[in-house]
Amino acid sequence: MRKIVHIVSGIVMIICAGIIIRYFFSYQEMENELQDARQIVEQSELATLQQQHDHIIGWLTLENTRLNNPVLQRDNNEFYLTHNYLDEKSRGGSIFADFRNEVMEDRHTIFYGHVLRNGTMFGDLPKFSEQAYAEAHPVFYYETNDKRYALHVFAAYKTTTEFYYIETQFTDYTYTQFLEEIHQRSDIKLPVPVTATDKIVTFSTCTTSQNDKERFVVHAKVVELQNKR
């Protein structure tokens, strides 16, 4: 019996080691793919990358983190959960915009991404529940071929899909109510005034909880910077 237990334990250890190795290589492969995209953008410009991959609509960064990614958009919110910017199957998926959005033109633009344990994609997003982290990382940047935006964080919290924070259609009244709800839910307080005349961006990710309806959300005010050209 003891010999059987040892054999079974050995098999379990081998399986676990295989899973860990597979996860490591999937993360590494994903990072290599993103690095290729970053090099193209750094050496030329975003338009060059878009000529090769026409579902790329922009680029998102957060300084002093690993978030430095192309942003994708299709006609649905499922494809880029499981595909990279090359449209190939990928465990890490992509950062992508809600298919309903005219990005940065709508009052409320929504970006989605997975929370990955190595800090890539939206892996660091839940850290915004900490006031100190939010104060140290107050601004995301989003850019297209000809425009650049500063996205000033003003709220962050854990929620579930029961709160419909991904609404895209508002009246002036319902938008004001939505902003008030966001502020009330927030775990952080930052000196960013937001009114019904402002546009906002929401960054949405799952959590590591067993509850598949749980989400972590960060909201930011959109400020268009001087055109790149």
RODO-2510 file (C-alpha; in nm, 4 decimals, decimal comma):
residues 229
     n   res          X          Y          Z
     1     m     0,0000     0,0000     0,0000
     2     r     0,2800     0,2410     0,0901
     3     k     0,4475     0,1708    -0,2447
     4     i     0,1232     0,2505    -0,4277
     5     v     0,0891     0,5771    -0,2343
     6     h     0,4447     0,6730    -0,3314
     7     i     0,3786     0,5918    -0,6963
     8     v     0,0548     0,7943    -0,6973
     9     s     0,2288     1,0841    -0,5208
    10     g     0,5057     1,0747    -0,7791
    11     i     0,2569     1,0821    -1,0644
    12     v     0,0751     1,3773    -0,9066
    13     m     0,4027     1,5651    -0,8660
    14     i     0,4925     1,5035    -1,2306
    15     i     0,1502     1,6266    -1,3456
    16     c     0,1757     1,9372    -1,1257
    17     a     0,5253     2,0090    -1,2540
    18     g     0,3982     1,9732    -1,6104
    19     i     0,1179     2,2206    -1,5454
    20     i     0,3600     2,4728    -1,3926
    21     i     0,6016     2,4378    -1,6846
    22     r     0,3187     2,4749    -1,9356
    23     y     0,1945     2,7910    -1,7587
    24     f     0,5465     2,9334    -1,7511
    25     f     0,5994     2,8791    -2,1214
    26     s     0,2538     3,0165    -2,2086
    27     y     0,3363     3,3348    -2,0153
    28     q     0,6771     3,3550    -2,1826
    29     e     0,5295     3,3010    -2,5276
    30     m     0,2732     3,5733    -2,4645
    31     e     0,5421     3,8138    -2,3456
    32     n     0,7559     3,7433    -2,6530
    33     e     0,4602     3,8135    -2,8821
    34     l     0,3893     4,1438    -2,7080
    35     q     0,7555     4,2384    -2,7225
    36     d     0,7478     4,1968    -3,0987
    37     a     0,4548     4,4389    -3,1179
    38     r     0,6288     4,6885    -2,8896
    39     q     0,9419     4,6850    -3,1032
    40     i     0,7427     4,7597    -3,4174
    41     v     0,5735     5,0559    -3,2490
    42     e     0,8994     5,1859    -3,1010
    43     q     1,0923     5,1551    -3,4266
    44     s     0,8232     5,2975    -3,6537
    45     e     0,4735     5,3855    -3,5364
    46     l     0,1392     5,2350    -3,4455
    47     a     0,0140     5,2602    -3,8056
    48     t     0,2770     5,0084    -3,9145
    49     l     0,1458     4,7523    -3,6678
    50     q    -0,2133     4,8272    -3,7675
    51     q    -0,1340     4,7602    -4,1321
    52     q    -0,0408     4,4078    -4,0293
    53     h    -0,3245     4,3610    -3,7793
    54     d    -0,6280     4,5734    -3,8576
    55     h    -0,8168     4,4984    -3,5363
    56     i    -0,5642     4,6996    -3,3357
    57     i    -0,7262     5,0353    -3,2566
    58     g    -0,4763     5,1905    -3,0143
    59     w    -0,2115     5,1443    -2,7484
    60     l    -0,2491     5,1449    -2,3684
    61     t     0,0238     5,2015    -2,1093
    62     l     0,0609     5,2512    -1,7365
    63     e     0,4027     5,3764    -1,6307
    64     n     0,6158     5,1626    -1,3997
    65     t     0,4045     4,8526    -1,4659
    66     r     0,4044     4,5756    -1,7271
    67     l     0,0971     4,7192    -1,8974
    68     n     0,2234     4,8313    -2,2385
    69     n    -0,0203     4,6722    -2,4815
    70     p    -0,2056     4,7073    -2,8081
    71     v    -0,5816     4,7470    -2,7706
    72     l    -0,8069     4,5375    -2,9958
    73     q    -1,1712     4,5626    -3,0967
    74     r    -1,4060     4,3326    -3,2877
    75     d    -1,7814     4,3030    -3,3255
    76     n    -1,8146     4,1025    -3,0020
    77     n    -1,6714     4,0863    -2,6500
    78     e    -1,5713     3,7189    -2,6587
    79     f    -1,3049     3,6701    -2,9237
    80     y    -1,0183     3,8541    -2,7526
    81     l    -1,0773     3,6785    -2,4230
    82     t    -0,8973     3,3828    -2,5799
    83     h    -0,6960     3,5332    -2,8678
    84     n    -0,3887     3,7544    -2,8892
    85     y    -0,3355     4,0536    -3,1175
    86     l    -0,2266     3,8118    -3,3926
    87     d    -0,5744     3,6573    -3,3705
    88     e    -0,4123     3,3343    -3,2502
    89     k    -0,5393     3,1284    -2,9569
    90     s    -0,3852     3,2573    -2,6343
    91     r    -0,4456     3,1804    -2,2690
    92     g    -0,3826     3,5452    -2,1821
    93     g    -0,6149     3,6904    -2,4440
    94     s    -0,5774     4,0612    -2,5194
    95     i    -0,6715     4,4038    -2,3927
    96     f    -0,9798     4,4967    -2,5921
    97     a    -1,2502     4,7614    -2,6177
    98     d    -1,6203     4,6910    -2,5840
    99     f    -1,7668     4,6255    -2,9287
   100     r    -2,0413     4,8824    -2,8622
   101     n    -1,7940     5,1656    -2,8157
   102     e    -1,6734     5,4370    -3,0430
   103     v    -1,3576     5,4525    -2,8361
   104     m    -1,2887     5,7866    -2,6654
   105     e    -1,5839     5,9423    -2,8467
   106     d    -1,8552     5,7884    -2,6278
   107     r    -1,9218     5,9144    -2,2788
   108     h    -1,8179     5,5772    -2,1430
   109     t    -1,5506     5,3589    -2,3050
   110     i    -1,4830     5,0141    -2,1576
   111     f    -1,1591     4,8168    -2,1806
   112     y    -1,1403     4,4494    -2,0787
   113     g    -0,8459     4,2239    -1,9992
   114     h    -0,7505     3,9196    -1,7934
   115     v    -0,5861     3,9456    -1,4539
   116     l    -0,2675     3,7398    -1,4954
   117     r    -0,0462     3,6446    -1,2052
   118     n     0,2734     3,7639    -1,3729
   119     g     0,1434     4,1199    -1,3879
   120     t     0,0811     4,1297    -1,7622
   121     m    -0,2479     4,2374    -1,9238
   122     f    -0,4612     4,3684    -1,6324
   123     g    -0,2693     4,1659    -1,3742
   124     d    -0,1918     4,4729    -1,1631
   125     l    -0,5378     4,6279    -1,1837
   126     p    -0,6614     4,4963    -0,8446
   127     k    -0,3748     4,6830    -0,6768
   128     f    -0,5775     4,9986    -0,7322
   129     s    -0,7828     4,8998    -0,4289
   130     e    -0,4861     5,0342    -0,2291
   131     q    -0,4791     5,4112    -0,1884
   132     a    -0,0986     5,4252    -0,2006
   133     y    -0,0824     5,2295    -0,5259
   134     a    -0,3467     5,4465    -0,6878
   135     e    -0,1599     5,7611    -0,5838
   136     a     0,1623     5,6202    -0,7306
   137     h    -0,0084     5,5211    -1,0612
   138     p    -0,2691     5,7915    -1,1201
   139     v    -0,2665     5,8088    -1,5007
   140     f    -0,3027     5,5586    -1,7852
   141     y    -0,2177     5,6690    -2,1383
   142     y    -0,4043     5,5690    -2,4514
   143     e    -0,2929     5,6662    -2,7994
   144     t    -0,3984     5,6207    -3,1591
   145     n    -0,2219     5,7257    -3,4777
   146     d    -0,3023     6,0912    -3,4312
   147     k    -0,4333     6,1363    -3,0775
   148     r    -0,3115     6,0807    -2,7230
   149     y    -0,5183     6,0713    -2,4056
   150     a    -0,4393     6,0871    -2,0349
   151     l    -0,6786     5,8699    -1,8341
   152     h    -0,6863     6,0022    -1,4777
   153     v    -0,7950     5,7389    -1,2248
   154     f    -1,0690     5,8523    -0,9881
   155     a    -1,2351     5,5320    -0,8599
   156     a    -1,1639     5,1615    -0,8078
   157     y    -1,3506     4,8795    -0,6380
   158     k    -1,4459     4,5130    -0,6396
   159     t    -1,7953     4,4311    -0,7581
   160     t    -1,9989     4,1637    -0,9320
   161     t    -2,1774     4,1541    -1,2643
   162     e    -2,4997     4,2299    -1,0755
   163     f    -2,3896     4,5942    -1,0882
   164     y    -2,4153     4,6856    -1,4558
   165     y    -2,1076     4,9065    -1,4690
   166     i    -2,0618     4,8409    -1,8421
   167     e    -2,3582     5,0549    -1,9501
   168     t    -2,2809     5,2594    -2,2609
   169     q    -2,6090     5,4434    -2,3247
   170     f    -2,7031     5,7316    -2,0963
   171     t    -2,9171     6,0372    -2,0625
   172     d    -2,7652     6,3333    -1,8785
   173     y    -2,9581     6,2275    -1,5685
   174     t    -2,8633     5,8592    -1,5721
   175     y    -2,4991     5,9447    -1,6448
   176     t    -2,4878     6,1735    -1,3398
   177     q    -2,6401     5,8945    -1,1314
   178     f    -2,3839     5,6493    -1,2669
   179     l    -2,0938     5,8775    -1,1695
   180     e    -2,2373     5,9185    -0,8195
   181     e    -2,2685     5,5410    -0,7821
   182     i    -1,9069     5,4937    -0,8908
   183     h    -1,7796     5,7420    -0,6342
   184     q    -1,9822     5,5792    -0,3577
   185     r    -1,8442     5,2346    -0,4374
   186     s    -1,4811     5,3418    -0,4682
   187     d    -1,2165     5,2130    -0,2261
   188     i    -0,9896     5,5052    -0,3109
   189     k    -1,0136     5,8827    -0,3196
   190     l    -0,8176     6,0865    -0,5721
   191     p    -0,8444     6,4610    -0,6465
   192     v    -0,9956     6,4171    -0,9922
   193     p    -1,3147     6,6187    -1,0501
   194     v    -1,5609     6,4374    -1,2756
   195     t    -1,8879     6,5836    -1,4016
   196     a    -2,1562     6,4846    -1,6511
   197     t    -1,9706     6,6822    -1,9196
   198     d    -1,6653     6,4530    -1,8887
   199     k    -1,5934     6,1288    -2,0681
   200     i    -1,4690     5,8320    -1,8687
   201     v    -1,2957     5,4996    -1,9293
   202     t    -1,3573     5,1819    -1,7331
   203     f    -1,0956     4,9086    -1,7014
   204     s    -1,2601     4,5778    -1,6168
   205     t    -1,1057     4,2472    -1,5166
   206     c    -1,1992     3,9253    -1,3404
   207     t    -1,0521     3,8430    -1,0010
   208     t    -0,8811     3,5317    -0,8697
   209     s    -1,1940     3,4482    -0,6691
   210     q    -1,3852     3,1253    -0,7287
   211     n    -1,6888     3,3464    -0,7901
   212     d    -1,6907     3,3875    -1,1676
   213     k    -1,9237     3,6873    -1,1393
   214     e    -1,6741     3,8885    -0,9369
   215     r    -1,4931     4,1751    -1,1098
   216     f    -1,2419     4,4455    -1,0274
   217     v    -1,3057     4,7818    -1,1871
   218     v    -1,1042     5,1007    -1,2278
   219     h    -1,2571     5,4222    -1,3639
   220     a    -1,0634     5,7103    -1,5179
   221     k    -1,1461     6,0538    -1,6557
   222     v    -1,0513     6,1106    -2,0206
   223     v    -0,8335     6,4127    -2,0970
   224     e    -0,7331     6,4564    -2,4595
   225     l    -0,3752     6,5756    -2,4907
   226     q    -0,2253     6,7851    -2,7667
   227     n    -0,2437     6,5986    -3,0965
   228     k     0,0639     6,3961    -3,1831
   229     r     0,0822     6,5604    -3,5241
***
